[in-house]
């Protein structure tokens, strides 16, 4: 089973705002799962793939 990050924790790890993370999720660049109507979680492997895709 994968570890899941909150949007807040992902933002802290990347040193960005939660609004930025929500934007990346909405744009489809960062995968997240929805739990209920308002809760989002990001699987650690998806988070790491996102970081790798952002490297130049």
C-alpha positions as a printed Julia matrix, in Angstrom:
56×3 Matrix{Float64}:
   0.0    0.0     0.0
   1.3    3.46   -0.92
   1.81   6.33    1.44
  -0.51   9.27    0.75
   0.27  12.94    1.15
  -2.14  15.72    1.95
  -2.18  18.74   -0.34
  -0.66  20.76    2.51
   2.22  18.3     2.98
   2.92  18.2    -0.77
   3.02  22.0    -0.81
   5.42  22.04    2.14
   7.73  19.51    0.49
   7.87  21.59   -2.71
   7.93  24.92   -0.86
   4.9   26.2    -2.79
   1.37  27.21   -1.82
  -1.55  24.82   -1.52
  -3.22  26.84   -4.29
  -0.36  25.9    -6.62
  -0.82  22.2    -5.79
  -4.58  22.43   -6.38
  -3.85  24.06   -9.75
  -1.47  21.28  -10.76
  -4.09  18.69   -9.81
  -6.84  20.52  -11.7
  -4.6   20.83  -14.78
  -3.92  17.08  -14.68
  -0.19  17.42  -14.12
  -0.34  15.95  -10.59
  -2.51  12.9    -9.9
  -4.65  12.83   -6.77
  -7.48  10.76   -5.41
 -10.63  12.25   -3.97
 -11.99  10.99   -0.68
 -15.48  12.36   -0.25
 -16.33  15.75   -1.66
 -13.44  17.86   -0.36
 -10.53  15.64    0.66
  -7.68  15.03   -1.79
  -4.69  12.76   -1.27
  -1.61  12.3    -3.43
   0.07   8.89   -3.62
   3.79   9.13   -2.88
   4.76   7.41   -6.19
   2.62   9.9    -8.15
   4.21  12.78   -6.24
   7.71  11.49   -7.04
   6.81  11.03  -10.72
   5.54  14.64  -10.79
   8.82  15.88   -9.34
  10.82  13.84  -11.88
   8.74  15.23  -14.75
   9.5   18.8   -13.66
  13.28  18.4   -13.87
  14.9   19.99  -16.89
